[in-house]
Amino acid sequence: MIAITGATGQLGRLVIAELLKRTSAAGLVAIVRDPAKAGDFAEQGIALRQADYGSRPALEAAFAGVEKVLLISSNELGSRAQQHANGIEAAKSAGVKFLVYTSVLHGDRSSLGLAKEHLETEKILAASGVPFAILRNGWYTENYTASVPAALAHGVLAGSAGKGRISSAARRDYAEAAAVVLTGEVDAGRIYELAGDESYTLADLAAEISRQSGKTIPYQDLPEAEYADLLEKAGLPRIFAELLASSDKSASEGALFDESRELSKLIGRPTTSMAESVKEALAG
């Protein structure tokens, strides 16, 4: 039995789709906060169990009889290390034999604001005694292509990444990697540094949007604080606006660059190109 936390999230759904290519629905457990959002899983024969990261007892009950767990990182900034600890402790108590955690690229040395809670979680996991693997996921290309409609509407792609090169991959690439690790033979303690095969600057991204859309979309590099203000005005909560602006700043210093190609080696194919992701974003 393989359990996936955060199963109705963007990554969780893609992981389950990839797992269904490799194993039967009867061997999967979708752990969700709101079962009403997971009716399609139940229809496919996937077991639903309700739990959230805030309740260790609920997680322990959800992990009962499960052999492997994919602990997808929480999105509640500032609370994640404790929430993840709940998941790890619950997995240990439930007798889970292998836990896979989604961390962040170069989490042990990253300047990303996201990295601190991920590294705390990695240390908790290493000390837990539960056999584990860590997927240090790089940036999702969708983090940037989500801005394509706004870039087209305003005639500019804004950011704070300067000339930093970004080795992103599509979310589905990381989902496939998770499925491969969950269904394969993996040495305990293995850490994967996962990123896209190609790297690009945000100016390159703007040029690709221009090429495919037929509109001239320049890249405008902004100071971090100014970019955070812009994102907040666009409707993002302040904490996420500051996080994205800070991440761009870190990207300008190389935090999102990696050339190991470990992701494509793991999934046995090239990662999704930035151009393909732009095409998909333009298609809506």
C-alpha positions as CSV (number, residue, x, y, z in Angstrom):
1,M,0.0,0.0,0.0
2,I,1.2,3.5,-1.0
3,A,-0.3,6.6,0.7
4,I,-0.1,10.1,-0.8
5,T,-0.6,13.1,1.5
6,G,-2.1,16.2,0.0
7,A,-3.6,14.0,-2.7
8,T,-6.0,16.6,-4.1
9,G,-3.3,19.2,-4.5
10,Q,-1.7,20.0,-7.9
11,L,1.3,17.7,-7.4
12,G,-0.7,15.0,-5.5
13,R,-3.1,14.5,-8.3
14,L,-0.3,14.2,-10.9
15,V,1.5,11.7,-8.7
16,I,-1.6,9.5,-8.4
17,A,-2.0,9.6,-12.1
18,E,1.5,8.4,-12.6
19,L,1.2,5.7,-9.9
20,L,-1.9,4.4,-11.7
21,K,0.3,3.7,-14.7
22,R,2.6,1.5,-12.5
23,T,0.3,-0.1,-9.9
24,S,-3.3,-0.8,-9.2
25,A,-5.8,1.6,-7.6
26,A,-6.4,-1.0,-4.9
27,G,-2.8,-0.4,-3.7
28,L,-3.2,3.4,-3.3
29,V,-4.4,5.5,-0.4
30,A,-5.3,9.2,-1.0
31,I,-5.0,11.2,2.2
32,V,-7.1,14.3,2.0
33,R,-8.4,17.1,4.2
34,D,-11.7,17.2,2.3
35,P,-13.0,13.9,0.9
36,A,-15.7,15.8,-1.1
37,K,-12.9,17.0,-3.4
38,A,-11.7,13.5,-4.0
39,G,-14.8,11.7,-5.4
40,D,-13.0,10.9,-8.6
41,F,-10.3,9.0,-6.6
42,A,-13.0,6.9,-4.9
43,E,-14.6,6.2,-8.3
44,Q,-11.3,4.8,-9.5
45,G,-11.1,2.4,-6.5
46,I,-8.5,4.4,-4.6
47,A,-9.0,4.4,-0.8
48,L,-9.8,7.8,0.8
49,R,-8.6,8.6,4.3
50,Q,-9.2,12.0,5.9
51,A,-6.4,13.7,7.8
52,D,-4.4,16.9,7.8
53,Y,-0.9,17.8,8.9
54,G,-2.1,19.5,12.1
55,S,-3.3,16.2,13.7
56,R,-0.7,13.5,14.4
57,P,-3.4,11.0,15.6
58,A,-5.4,11.5,12.4
59,L,-2.3,10.9,10.3
60,E,-1.4,7.8,12.3
61,A,-4.8,6.4,11.6
62,A,-4.6,7.3,7.9
63,F,-1.2,5.5,7.7
64,A,-2.5,2.2,9.2
65,G,-1.5,-0.7,7.0
66,V,0.5,1.5,4.6
67,E,4.0,0.4,3.5
68,K,5.1,3.5,1.8
69,V,4.2,7.2,2.2
70,L,4.7,10.2,0.0
71,L,4.8,13.2,2.3
72,I,4.1,16.1,0.1
73,S,5.3,19.3,1.8
74,S,2.6,21.5,3.3
75,N,1.9,25.0,1.9
76,E,1.3,26.6,5.3
77,L,4.5,28.7,5.5
78,G,5.9,29.1,9.0
79,S,4.1,25.9,10.3
80,R,5.5,23.4,7.9
81,A,8.4,21.9,10.0
82,Q,6.0,21.0,12.8
83,Q,3.4,19.7,10.4
84,H,5.9,17.6,8.6
85,A,7.2,16.3,12.0
86,N,3.6,15.2,12.8
87,G,3.6,13.2,9.5
88,I,7.0,11.6,10.2
89,E,6.1,10.7,13.8
90,A,2.8,9.3,12.7
91,A,4.4,7.2,10.0
92,K,6.9,5.8,12.5
93,S,4.1,4.9,14.9
94,A,2.1,3.3,12.2
95,G,5.0,1.1,11.1
96,V,5.5,2.7,7.7
97,K,8.5,1.0,6.1
98,F,9.5,3.8,3.7
99,L,8.8,7.6,3.5
100,V,9.5,9.9,0.6
101,Y,9.5,13.6,1.2
102,T,9.3,16.4,-1.3
103,S,12.0,19.0,-0.3
104,V,13.6,21.8,-2.3
105,L,16.6,21.9,-4.7
106,H,19.9,22.0,-2.8
107,G,18.0,22.3,0.4
108,D,21.2,21.9,2.6
109,R,22.8,25.1,1.1
110,S,19.9,27.0,-0.7
111,S,19.4,30.7,-0.1
112,L,15.7,30.3,-0.9
113,G,13.4,31.4,1.9
114,L,11.6,28.1,1.4
115,A,14.6,26.1,2.3
116,K,14.8,26.6,6.1
117,E,11.7,24.6,6.9
118,H,12.6,22.0,4.3
119,L,16.0,21.5,5.9
120,E,14.5,21.3,9.4
121,T,12.2,18.6,8.0
122,E,15.1,16.7,6.5
123,K,16.9,16.6,9.8
124,I,13.8,15.4,11.6
125,L,13.4,12.7,9.0
126,A,17.0,11.6,9.2
127,A,16.7,11.3,13.0
128,S,13.4,9.5,13.0
129,G,14.7,6.0,12.2
130,V,12.2,5.7,9.4
131,P,13.8,4.6,6.1
132,F,13.4,7.5,3.7
133,A,14.3,9.1,0.4
134,I,14.2,12.9,-0.3
135,L,13.1,14.4,-3.5
136,R,14.7,17.9,-3.6
137,N,12.5,19.4,-6.3
138,G,13.6,22.4,-8.2
139,W,11.2,25.1,-9.4
140,Y,8.1,24.2,-11.2
141,T,7.9,25.9,-14.6
142,E,4.3,26.6,-13.9
143,N,5.4,29.0,-11.2
144,Y,6.4,31.3,-14.0
145,T,4.0,30.3,-16.8
146,A,1.1,31.1,-14.5
147,S,2.1,34.7,-15.2
148,V,1.7,34.4,-19.0
149,P,-1.9,35.8,-19.1
150,A,-0.9,38.8,-17.0
151,A,2.2,39.3,-19.2
152,L,0.1,39.3,-22.3
153,A,-2.5,41.7,-20.7
154,H,0.1,44.2,-19.5
155,G,2.6,43.8,-22.3
156,V,5.5,42.9,-19.9
157,L,6.9,40.1,-17.8
158,A,8.0,41.3,-14.5
159,G,10.3,39.7,-12.0
160,S,13.4,40.1,-9.8
161,A,15.6,37.2,-11.0
162,G,18.0,39.4,-13.0
163,K,20.2,37.2,-15.3
164,G,19.9,34.2,-13.0
165,R,19.5,30.9,-14.8
166,I,16.5,28.8,-13.8
167,S,16.6,25.0,-14.3
168,S,12.9,24.4,-13.9
169,A,10.8,21.4,-15.0
170,A,7.0,20.8,-15.4
171,R,5.1,19.7,-12.3
172,R,4.3,16.5,-14.1
173,D,8.0,15.7,-14.4
174,Y,8.5,15.8,-10.6
175,A,5.3,13.8,-10.2
176,E,6.6,11.1,-12.4
177,A,9.9,11.1,-10.4
178,A,7.9,10.5,-7.2
179,A,6.0,7.6,-8.8
180,V,9.3,6.0,-9.9
181,V,10.8,6.2,-6.5
182,L,7.7,5.0,-4.7
183,T,7.4,1.9,-7.0
184,G,11.1,1.1,-7.4
185,E,13.9,-0.2,-5.4
186,V,15.6,2.7,-3.7
187,D,18.4,2.8,-1.1
188,A,17.3,4.2,2.2
189,G,18.7,7.7,2.8
190,R,18.9,8.5,-0.9
191,I,18.6,12.3,-1.8
192,Y,17.7,13.3,-5.3
193,E,18.6,16.8,-6.6
194,L,15.9,17.2,-9.2
195,A,15.7,20.0,-11.9
196,G,15.1,20.5,-15.5
197,D,17.5,19.6,-18.3
198,E,17.6,23.1,-19.6
199,S,18.1,26.5,-17.9
200,Y,16.9,29.9,-18.9
201,T,16.6,33.5,-17.7
202,L,13.4,35.3,-17.3
203,A,14.4,37.4,-20.3
204,D,14.6,34.1,-22.2
205,L,11.1,33.2,-21.0
206,A,9.8,36.6,-22.1
207,A,11.3,36.1,-25.5
208,E,9.7,32.7,-25.8
209,I,6.3,34.1,-24.8
210,S,6.8,36.8,-27.5
211,R,7.8,34.3,-30.1
212,Q,4.8,32.0,-29.5
213,S,2.2,34.7,-29.0
214,G,3.2,37.1,-31.7
215,K,3.3,40.0,-29.2
216,T,6.3,41.8,-28.0
217,I,6.7,41.0,-24.3
218,P,9.9,42.4,-22.7
219,Y,11.2,41.3,-19.4
220,Q,11.2,44.0,-16.7
221,D,13.6,43.3,-13.8
222,L,12.4,45.0,-10.6
223,P,13.9,45.4,-7.1
224,E,12.6,42.7,-4.8
225,A,10.4,44.9,-2.7
226,E,8.8,46.5,-5.7
227,Y,8.1,43.2,-7.3
228,A,6.5,41.9,-4.0
229,D,4.3,45.0,-4.0
230,L,3.3,44.3,-7.6
231,L,2.4,40.7,-6.9
232,E,0.3,41.8,-3.9
233,K,-1.6,44.4,-6.0
234,A,-2.2,41.5,-8.5
235,G,-4.1,39.7,-5.7
236,L,-1.5,37.4,-4.0
237,P,-1.5,37.3,-0.2
238,R,1.4,39.4,1.1
239,I,3.3,36.3,2.5
240,F,3.3,34.6,-0.9
241,A,4.1,37.8,-2.7
242,E,7.2,38.3,-0.6
243,L,8.1,34.6,-0.9
244,L,8.0,34.7,-4.7
245,A,9.9,38.0,-4.9
246,S,12.5,36.6,-2.5
247,S,12.8,33.4,-4.5
248,D,13.4,35.5,-7.6
249,K,16.2,37.3,-5.8
250,S,17.7,34.0,-4.8
251,A,17.4,32.8,-8.4
252,S,19.4,35.8,-9.5
253,E,22.2,34.4,-7.3
254,G,21.9,30.9,-8.8
255,A,19.6,29.2,-6.3
256,L,17.4,27.7,-9.0
257,F,20.2,26.4,-11.3
258,D,21.3,22.8,-11.5
259,E,22.9,20.9,-14.4
260,S,23.0,17.4,-13.0
261,R,20.1,16.1,-15.1
262,E,19.2,13.8,-12.3
263,L,15.5,14.2,-12.9
264,S,15.6,13.1,-16.5
265,K,17.8,10.2,-15.6
266,L,15.3,9.1,-13.0
267,I,12.3,9.3,-15.2
268,G,14.0,8.0,-18.3
269,R,13.2,10.9,-20.6
270,P,14.0,14.5,-21.2
271,T,12.2,17.0,-18.9
272,T,9.5,19.1,-20.3
273,S,11.0,22.1,-22.1
274,M,10.2,25.7,-21.1
275,A,8.9,26.3,-24.7
276,E,6.4,23.4,-24.3
277,S,5.2,24.8,-21.0
278,V,4.7,28.2,-22.6
279,K,2.8,26.6,-25.4
280,E,0.5,24.9,-22.9
281,A,0.0,28.1,-20.9
282,L,-1.0,30.0,-24.1
283,A,-3.4,27.2,-25.0
284,G,-5.1,27.8,-21.7
